[in-house]
Amino acid sequence: MSTISIIGAGGMAAAVAGRIAKGGHIVEVISRDKAKAQALANQLVDAITGVYGAAPAGDIVILAVPYAGASAVMADYGNALAGKVIIDITNPIARDLSGLVVPSGSSGAQEIAKASPADAHVVKALNTLFGGKLAQGGRLDAFLAGDNEEAKAQVSRLLESLDLRPLDVGGLPMAQTLEWLGLMMIGLARNGAGTFDIAMKVDIG
Ligand SMILES: NC(=O)c1ccc[n+]([C@@H]2O[C@H](COP(=O)([O-])OP(=O)(O)OC[C@H]3O[C@@H](n4cnc5c(N)ncnc54)[C@H](OP(=O)(O)O)[C@@H]3O)[C@@H](O)[C@H]2O)c1
């Protein structure tokens, strides 16, 4: 049993935390609003709350805040995230869904990596899965991208334990593609599918 930390206590944090708790891990919920962290922890088995800005208990830390707040979170944490594997689930998508709000040629994950301690490793994952679909349970495909193989192996083991199938798409620059894929899933939900009760499935072999 390992401890997995989540920064954020909103809809996606709740969906991911539910899977983590079912996967037999301890969830550490961290929010700048302690009461919101406690409220989410109360819904989970084996959950604790952490202090926002202090070193998280888990070796893996899931960043579950809006992309617009990510740089503030990274600044608030600074070296407290040293040595951590940071799972970036954010979708840096413009409000009008016209594209990504990241510098040209970059991705939200790469910008977050630039703001993280040198010995932390950012892995993009979970951004293409909707919270509602995750919360329903069932085995889903989960893409991930990152530059550090050991960090990706750790994240893949975590995803497997959450009944998700990890699908490694390559290095961290591929995070941009996953972020566009997140936008594509929203477009599909709002148009062709007509529901957010969808997930992408890859047919291998
Ligand atoms: N919802 C989905 O289906 C889904 C799917 C894939 C990826 N994502 C990504 O997951 C992330 C979270 O989405 P969500 O739907 O869970 O959003 P949400 O329900 O609005 O929750 C956001 C959480 O982030 C916290 N937060 C906001 N700004 C912050 C800041 N500047 N510093 C610290 N904490 C801050 C909020 O705290 P307060 O309550 O104190 O404001 C809240 O706990 C987003 O990046 C989103 O793109 C979402």
The ligand as an SDF file (V2000), in Angstrom:
LIG
                    3D

 48 52  0  0  0  0  0  0  0  0999 V2000
  -13.3060   17.3370  -15.0790 N   0  0  0  0  0  0  0  0  0  0  0  0
  -12.8290   16.4570  -15.9410 C   0  0  0  0  0  0  0  0  0  0  0  0
  -13.5450   15.5380  -16.4430 O   0  0  0  0  0  0  0  0  0  0  0  0
  -11.3770   16.5230  -16.3280 C   0  0  0  0  0  0  0  0  0  0  0  0
  -10.8770   15.5540  -17.2050 C   0  0  0  0  0  0  0  0  0  0  0  0
   -9.5220   15.5660  -17.5320 C   0  0  0  0  0  0  0  0  0  0  0  0
   -8.6930   16.5520  -17.0030 C   0  0  0  0  0  0  0  0  0  0  0  0
   -9.2230   17.5050  -16.1800 N   0  0  0  0  0  0  0  0  0  0  0  0
   -8.3140   18.5140  -15.6230 C   0  0  0  0  0  0  0  0  0  0  0  0
   -8.2690   18.3010  -14.2200 O   0  0  0  0  0  0  0  0  0  0  0  0
   -8.0250   19.5500  -13.5560 C   0  0  0  0  0  0  0  0  0  0  0  0
   -9.0620   19.7290  -12.4640 C   0  0  0  0  0  0  0  0  0  0  0  0
  -10.3280   19.7650  -13.0680 O   0  0  0  0  0  0  0  0  0  0  0  0
  -11.6600   19.6710  -12.1870 P   0  0  0  0  0  0  0  0  0  0  0  0
  -12.7490   19.3550  -13.1270 O   0  0  0  0  0  0  0  0  0  0  0  0
  -11.4260   18.7950  -11.0060 O   0  0  0  0  0  0  0  0  0  0  0  0
  -11.7940   21.1910  -11.7010 O   0  0  0  0  0  0  0  0  0  0  0  0
  -12.5780   21.7490  -10.4170 P   0  0  0  0  0  0  0  0  0  0  0  0
  -13.6980   20.8260  -10.0760 O   0  0  0  0  0  0  0  0  0  0  0  0
  -12.8750   23.1640  -10.7260 O   0  0  0  0  0  0  0  0  0  0  0  0
  -11.5080   21.6640   -9.2250 O   0  0  0  0  0  0  0  0  0  0  0  0
  -10.3300   22.4130   -9.2860 C   0  0  0  0  0  0  0  0  0  0  0  0
   -9.5460   22.2920   -7.9820 C   0  0  0  0  0  0  0  0  0  0  0  0
   -8.3520   23.0610   -8.1070 O   0  0  0  0  0  0  0  0  0  0  0  0
   -8.2800   24.0050   -7.0400 C   0  0  0  0  0  0  0  0  0  0  0  0
   -7.6290   25.2360   -7.5020 N   0  0  0  0  0  0  0  0  0  0  0  0
   -8.0830   26.0900   -8.4460 C   0  0  0  0  0  0  0  0  0  0  0  0
   -7.1920   27.0930   -8.6280 N   0  0  0  0  0  0  0  0  0  0  0  0
   -6.1800   26.8710   -7.7520 C   0  0  0  0  0  0  0  0  0  0  0  0
   -4.9920   27.5680   -7.4500 C   0  0  0  0  0  0  0  0  0  0  0  0
   -4.6420   28.6850   -8.1010 N   0  0  0  0  0  0  0  0  0  0  0  0
   -4.1870   27.0780   -6.4740 N   0  0  0  0  0  0  0  0  0  0  0  0
   -4.5330   25.9480   -5.8120 C   0  0  0  0  0  0  0  0  0  0  0  0
   -5.6530   25.2320   -6.0590 N   0  0  0  0  0  0  0  0  0  0  0  0
   -6.4770   25.7000   -7.0210 C   0  0  0  0  0  0  0  0  0  0  0  0
   -9.7120   24.2390   -6.6260 C   0  0  0  0  0  0  0  0  0  0  0  0
   -9.7060   24.7350   -5.3140 O   0  0  0  0  0  0  0  0  0  0  0  0
  -10.8310   25.7680   -4.8120 P   0  0  0  0  0  0  0  0  0  0  0  0
  -12.0820   24.9470   -4.6420 O   0  0  0  0  0  0  0  0  0  0  0  0
  -10.2520   26.2840   -3.5450 O   0  0  0  0  0  0  0  0  0  0  0  0
  -10.9680   26.8090   -5.9100 O   0  0  0  0  0  0  0  0  0  0  0  0
  -10.2940   22.8320   -6.7560 C   0  0  0  0  0  0  0  0  0  0  0  0
   -9.9430   22.0330   -5.6520 O   0  0  0  0  0  0  0  0  0  0  0  0
   -8.0930   20.6350  -14.6460 C   0  0  0  0  0  0  0  0  0  0  0  0
   -6.7930   20.9880  -15.0280 O   0  0  0  0  0  0  0  0  0  0  0  0
   -8.8060   19.9540  -15.8050 C   0  0  0  0  0  0  0  0  0  0  0  0
   -8.4210   20.4540  -17.0580 O   0  0  0  0  0  0  0  0  0  0  0  0
  -10.5380   17.5130  -15.8370 C   0  0  0  0  0  0  0  0  0  0  0  0
  1  2  1  0
  2  3  2  0
  2  4  1  0
  4  5  1  0
  4 48  2  0
  5  6  2  0
  6  7  1  0
  7  8  2  0
  8  9  1  0
  8 48  1  0
  9 10  1  0
  9 46  1  0
 10 11  1  0
 11 12  1  0
 11 44  1  0
 12 13  1  0
 13 14  1  0
 14 15  2  0
 14 16  1  0
 14 17  1  0
 17 18  1  0
 18 19  2  0
 18 20  1  0
 18 21  1  0
 21 22  1  0
 22 23  1  0
 23 24  1  0
 23 42  1  0
 24 25  1  0
 25 26  1  0
 25 36  1  0
 26 27  1  0
 26 35  1  0
 27 28  2  0
 28 29  1  0
 29 30  1  0
 29 35  2  0
 30 31  1  0
 30 32  2  0
 32 33  1  0
 33 34  2  0
 34 35  1  0
 36 37  1  0
 36 42  1  0
 37 38  1  0
 38 39  2  0
 38 40  1  0
 38 41  1  0
 42 43  1  0
 44 45  1  0
 44 46  1  0
 46 47  1  0
M  CHG  2   8   1  16  -1
M  END
$$$$
